[in-house]
Amino acid sequence: MKQSHIVTKDSDMLAPQWLALRINYRTIRFVYRVIDGASHLKGVMIGDEIAEIGDAVCFDGKRLSVERR
């Protein structure tokens, strides 16, 4: 069963359980940017790829992938 999650600006707080369990800050992590002293979510980094806001992060039971808009 393939599960997917659309990356939004609140994805760091509202990540589904299957994504939150796999965040280990080396291969899967949240990427932020600082704008006027406040940090905003830029996307989710999976390996070498960044899923930006609006992209989908998919999980097929074994591995995570990024689907572009």
Secondary structure, DSSP 4 states (H G I P E B T S, - for coil): --EEEE--TTHHHH--HHHHTT--SSSEEEEEEEETTEEEEEEEEETTEEEETT-EEEE-SS-EEEE--
